[in-house]
Every structure is written in C-alpha cells, then in structure tokens.
Amino acid sequence: MYYDLIRTKLGTILVAGDYDGVKVLNIQDGKRKYSIPSDWKQNSAFFKAVEEQLNLYLAGELKEFDVKISPEGSDFQKKVWDALTKIPYGKTVSYGHVAGMIGNPKASRAVGHANSLNPVQIIVPCHRVVSSNGKLAGYAGGLDVMVQLLELEGIMTKDKGSGNLSIK
C-alpha cells in the first residue's frame, strides 16, 4: 500500500491506496491523527491526480472526482458509500434518503453508521448527508470541516445561537 500526506487549506490529508484505487483519504486536523502502518510506502507521484483534483475541488473548480477508489468495508458499507458518490455537488440528503437509495428505507441508522466509517472522505461525499431535520452531526472530519465543505459547495449553514448547526 502506498500513501502520501497532502497539504491543503483544510489541513493535512492522508491518502493511501494501491493499484485498485484510493482506500483511505482522511483529514488530519490535529484532533485526529491516523497512524501510518510501517509496511506502507510513501509515494507522492502515485497520488498526483488525487492531489490535483483535491486542490481543484477546494478551489471550487471541480464538482466531481474521477479518481479510482477502492474503500475496504462490508458489502453494506460499500453499497452506502457507492450511493454517496451519486449525491450531486451542492445538494444534501438525509440518512433516510440514502437508505432509500440502496433499497433499504428503514436502515437510516445503519446508513449513518456506515457514513461515519467512510474511509475516503471528500471523494465519497459523506459531508452531503444530514439529519432529516437538516442538522449537521457526526462528520468524521469534524463539524468545522463539514461546514467548510458544504459552504464551498454553496450550501449555507446556520447556527441559531444554540450551538447546533443546520442547513438553511
């Protein structure tokens, strides 16, 4: 497995994968640090396309990634993550909506759990999934990063002074 650390305006992003595709893309924001296994080899050139597309996305110039991904997880998780890639840029949906997308409309809690375990953040846009009441919660990269990503995509967020974030 190869890896690289990509510096972005969101902070350092750990990307890892092999010839099957990107398996890990995680924001390392100071609160969350991911240890790098000793058998992984650093290879910046291997992830050049990922770095270029991330920078274009974060500059507001890219709406859809076309790098190959190969996240590891259960069949259910992979089904959820695949559904997330179909949520359009600039749109949000509820966990229940994603459950319906995968043909299991009563599985919103399981979808939320799979969403929280998404190993390929940003490319698999779990930040576009919100509670049915519009509240933002539980983004693995941190709510501050979720807000930045949603606002980058033109989705306004609000805090009614309660400390709770939701979409407008």
Residue pairs with C-beta under 8 A, 6 or more apart in sequence:
1 16
1 17
1 18
1 23
1 37
1 39
1 40
1 41
2 16
2 17
2 18
2 40
2 41
2 42
2 43
2 46
2 47
3 14
3 15
3 16
3 17
3 24
3 36
3 40
3 41
3 42
3 43
4 14
4 15
4 16
4 42
4 43
4 44
4 46
4 47
4 51
5 12
5 13
5 14
5 15
5 28
5 42
6 12
6 13
6 14
6 15
6 47
6 50
6 51
6 54
7 13
8 54
8 55
8 58
9 58
10 27
10 29
10 58
10 141
10 145
10 148
11 27
11 28
11 29
11 30
12 27
12 28
13 25
13 26
13 27
13 28
13 54
13 122
14 24
14 25
14 26
14 28
14 34
14 36
15 22
15 24
15 25
15 47
15 50
15 51
16 22
16 23
16 24
16 25
16 36
16 40
17 23
17 24
17 46
17 47
17 69
17 70
18 70
20 68
20 70
21 67
21 68
21 69
21 70
22 47
22 50
22 67
22 68
22 69
22 70
22 71
22 120
22 123
23 69
23 70
23 71
23 72
23 119
23 120
24 34
24 71
24 119
24 120
25 50
25 119
25 120
25 121
25 122
25 123
26 32
26 34
26 119
26 121
26 140
26 141
27 121
27 122
27 141
27 142
27 145
28 34
29 141
29 142
29 144
29 145
31 142
32 140
32 141
32 142
44 51
49 67
50 67
50 123
53 62
53 65
53 66
53 67
54 122
56 62
57 63
57 65
57 122
57 152
58 152
60 152
63 89
63 90
64 89
65 122
65 123
67 123
69 120
69 123
69 124
71 77
71 78
71 81
71 118
71 119
71 120
71 124
72 119
73 81
73 114
73 117
73 119
76 110
76 114
77 114
77 117
79 102
80 98
80 102
80 111
80 114
80 115
81 114
81 118
81 120
81 124
81 126
83 98
83 101
83 102
84 98
84 115
84 118
84 124
84 125
84 126
84 128
84 129
85 123
85 124
85 125
86 101
87 93
87 98
87 125
87 128
87 129
89 125
89 153
90 153
90 154
90 155
91 128
91 155
92 128
92 129
92 130
92 134
92 150
92 155
92 167
93 101
93 128
93 129
93 130
94 108
94 129
94 130
94 131
94 132
95 108
95 109
95 111
95 112
95 115
95 129
95 131
95 132
96 105
96 108
96 111
96 132
98 108
98 111
98 115
98 129
99 105
99 106
99 107
99 108
99 110
99 111
102 111
104 110
108 132
111 129
112 129
112 138
115 126
115 129
115 138
116 126
116 138
116 140
117 140
118 124
118 126
118 140
121 127
121 140
121 141
122 149
125 149
126 139
126 140
127 139
127 141
127 145
127 146
127 149
127 150
128 150
128 153
130 136
130 137
130 166
130 167
131 137
133 166
134 166
134 167
135 164
135 165
135 166
136 143
136 146
136 147
136 150
136 157
136 165
136 166
136 167
137 143
139 145
139 146
143 165
147 157
147 165
150 156
150 157
150 167
151 157
155 167
156 167
156 168
157 165
157 166
157 167
157 168
158 165
158 166
158 167
158 168
159 165
160 166
